[in-house]
Amino acid sequence: MSAEAQPLWKPGRSLLEQSNLKKYMDWLFVKKGLYFRSYHDLWEWSVTDLEDFWESLWNYFNIKSHDLYLEVLQRPLSGFIGTRWFTRSKLNYAEHIFRNKTKERPAIIFQSERSYLAEISWETLEAQVAAVSTWLKQRGVKPGDRVAAVLPNIPEAVVAFLAANAVGAAWSSCSPDFGKPAITERFAQIGPKVLFTVDGYMYNGKTYDITSFAGELSAALPTVADTVLINNIFSETRPDRFTAWDDILHFEHFGIDFEPVPFDHPIWVLYSSGTTARPKAITHSVGGCLIEHMKALALHQNVKPGDRYFWYSTTGWMMWNYALGSLLCGGTLVLYDGAPAYPSSQTLWTLAERARITHFGSGAAFFIASMKSGVSITSERLNHLETIGSTGSPLPPEAFEWIYKHVKKDVWLISLSGGTDVCSAFVGGCPLLPVYAGEIQCRMLGARIEAFDENGRPVLNELGEMVITQPMPSMPIYFWDDEHDEKYISSYFEMYPHVWRHGDWIRITERKSVVIYGRSDATLNRGGVRIGTAEIYRAVESIPEVKDSLAVYLEKSNGEGTISLFVVLAKDKELTDDLKKQIKDTLRTQYSPRHVPDTIEQVGDIPYTINGKKMEAPMKRILMGQDPAKCINIDTMRNPESLKAFI
């Protein structure tokens, strides 16, 4: 976007004066004598004076430690790995959530494909967490033990996590629609002591019975001492060797006994996509996620007590963990279990209206699909809605404009990007800055993001590798079962020693907003010019006949290469010569001749990971002639049948 582009949204006077971020800046002035003229000045301080910044958040959010911290930051001689924060402090994530319990509003609001909107009070949530945590303790679960779950996005999943966290256990969850080998491969790495699962789940109107798999998984994990079955679909299904969830809820308890653990104690284990090898078990800290989630949700998304926070997710995506942070801010967490477009593309938008959602989030693919399907929304239905959040892949400018034209003209659209690596975002929203089409508003506080050129130098307003040059508390404490941190180092620090390379192409604009162009390992290279795949998709998928697309660059032995484009077309459409010409002309007109593919092929579907990311790099390796079995693990795929066309 050019510097002359007009913003789609500007913060109103109320937000400028009353937002959580503005209150934090006022607090810095009163308590520390720090005055910042703009958000960008505040950001510069936050990534320069790391200790002062993170300590200010500790004090501003009144983080409760059962022991005084010794040092805010203890850094190794070089690099990021081994960085320690708030040494000697002891705290508990769940304890901070229950500081917000109240009778004035529900803790959770839940709806699924098979159930109507229901509210869960703080009193009920507290009683259930107390019962489950007491049961876990009596079954011998201690701080550092792992508790695993194969659960849909239901309230019981939140209860089980909070109970596990309360006793100091590390949590790890997978969605039940993951492939059986994928789930087993993940949990086998961490040796869980307790397994929570369901008898079945519903998705897109179909019921799936997984009771037999629950037994197989339990048997395949020798460390599991107890398996708890939640009757989610069937009322009486329970193998004798399982413990019934309902029986645990009646367990005698005397409230929640929160176990204080060190700041860098593991809170949960998340997993990389594992498209080509065994998924990496990324382990985060209790304190790191606590302070990061308070910062990200309160300051960058303005979540306030009484707000209703929703992010469409499954328990296998880090956004499920991230959304829990809304409870830290005094918000009500809204959950939905099921397909986002069943029985119609209006489903989640109707949920937003009926649940009076304040903050509505989903993957970018959902908003693009809503735009393409012509979803009709009247702003009057969404009068409670203050923000719309998007992540997972770059949100194209057309989708920005569609939201302001067809959803709500005065909504604050927050595009953010981060990932499993930090269970948060590096770049995201700011209530003090305008929104421009296709741009992420800012680099988030405490995240020193730069765009590096091929020589490892920071550049402005040019395409570059996204890097992080200073540590953050929510970076992984380690990868599970990663001796000498070999996987950790190879994942982030091989290209630039002691600098985190995230793997995205970005441009930091002159106004210091951020544009993401796609994964750098899937970059298209034409005549030495790097092209982000997001540009290709934006242009191609603006054509009504094209539903989806995937572009790859195939190198030749002489150093040259070709761009191949694969398209999924609307129902009953054919890839005619005229349509090919239209695709090429669109790319040439909107971007440049370098963007025009050498070949265009029609396929039935584009390969996606379970978490909804296009599998560009694995498809490139397959098309370059590598053994598909070595390029991809089909258990990590949402639609493995899509591979046939590429193989």
Secondary structure as GFF3:
##gff-version 3
##sequence-region A 1 647
A	DSSP	alpha_helix	13	18	.	.	.	ID=ss1
A	DSSP	alpha_helix	20	32	.	.	.	ID=ss2
A	DSSP	alpha_helix	39	48	.	.	.	ID=ss3
A	DSSP	alpha_helix	50	60	.	.	.	ID=ss4
A	DSSP	beta_strand	73	74	.	.	.	ID=ss5
A	DSSP	beta_strand	84	85	.	.	.	ID=ss6
A	DSSP	beta_strand	90	91	.	.	.	ID=ss7
A	DSSP	alpha_helix	93	97	.	.	.	ID=ss8
A	DSSP	three_ten_helix	98	100	.	.	.	ID=ss9
A	DSSP	beta_strand	108	112	.	.	.	ID=ss10
A	DSSP	beta_strand	115	120	.	.	.	ID=ss11
A	DSSP	alpha_helix	122	138	.	.	.	ID=ss12
A	DSSP	beta_strand	146	150	.	.	.	ID=ss13
A	DSSP	alpha_helix	155	166	.	.	.	ID=ss14
A	DSSP	beta_strand	170	174	.	.	.	ID=ss15
A	DSSP	alpha_helix	180	190	.	.	.	ID=ss16
A	DSSP	beta_strand	194	198	.	.	.	ID=ss17
A	DSSP	beta_strand	200	203	.	.	.	ID=ss18
A	DSSP	beta_strand	206	209	.	.	.	ID=ss19
A	DSSP	alpha_helix	211	220	.	.	.	ID=ss20
A	DSSP	beta_strand	226	230	.	.	.	ID=ss21
A	DSSP	beta_strand	243	244	.	.	.	ID=ss22
A	DSSP	alpha_helix	245	249	.	.	.	ID=ss23
A	DSSP	beta_strand	261	262	.	.	.	ID=ss24
A	DSSP	beta_strand	266	271	.	.	.	ID=ss25
A	DSSP	beta_strand	281	285	.	.	.	ID=ss26
A	DSSP	alpha_helix	286	294	.	.	.	ID=ss27
A	DSSP	pi_helix	295	299	.	.	.	ID=ss28
A	DSSP	beta_strand	308	311	.	.	.	ID=ss29
A	DSSP	alpha_helix	318	324	.	.	.	ID=ss30
A	DSSP	three_ten_helix	325	329	.	.	.	ID=ss31
A	DSSP	beta_strand	332	337	.	.	.	ID=ss32
A	DSSP	alpha_helix	347	354	.	.	.	ID=ss33
A	DSSP	beta_strand	359	363	.	.	.	ID=ss34
A	DSSP	alpha_helix	364	373	.	.	.	ID=ss35
A	DSSP	three_ten_helix	379	382	.	.	.	ID=ss36
A	DSSP	beta_strand	387	391	.	.	.	ID=ss37
A	DSSP	alpha_helix	397	402	.	.	.	ID=ss38
A	DSSP	pi_helix	403	407	.	.	.	ID=ss39
A	DSSP	beta_strand	412	415	.	.	.	ID=ss40
A	DSSP	beta_strand	417	419	.	.	.	ID=ss41
A	DSSP	beta_strand	424	428	.	.	.	ID=ss42
A	DSSP	beta_strand	442	443	.	.	.	ID=ss43
A	DSSP	beta_strand	449	452	.	.	.	ID=ss44
A	DSSP	beta_strand	464	468	.	.	.	ID=ss45
A	DSSP	beta_strand	478	479	.	.	.	ID=ss46
A	DSSP	three_ten_helix	483	485	.	.	.	ID=ss47
A	DSSP	alpha_helix	486	492	.	.	.	ID=ss48
A	DSSP	beta_strand	500	508	.	.	.	ID=ss49
A	DSSP	beta_strand	514	519	.	.	.	ID=ss50
A	DSSP	three_ten_helix	520	522	.	.	.	ID=ss51
A	DSSP	beta_strand	524	526	.	.	.	ID=ss52
A	DSSP	beta_strand	529	531	.	.	.	ID=ss53
A	DSSP	alpha_helix	533	540	.	.	.	ID=ss54
A	DSSP	beta_strand	546	555	.	.	.	ID=ss55
A	DSSP	beta_strand	561	569	.	.	.	ID=ss56
A	DSSP	alpha_helix	577	590	.	.	.	ID=ss57
A	DSSP	three_ten_helix	593	595	.	.	.	ID=ss58
A	DSSP	beta_strand	599	602	.	.	.	ID=ss59
A	DSSP	alpha_helix	616	623	.	.	.	ID=ss60
A	DSSP	alpha_helix	628	631	.	.	.	ID=ss61
A	DSSP	three_ten_helix	634	636	.	.	.	ID=ss62
A	DSSP	three_ten_helix	640	642	.	.	.	ID=ss63
A	DSSP	alpha_helix	643	646	.	.	.	ID=ss64
###
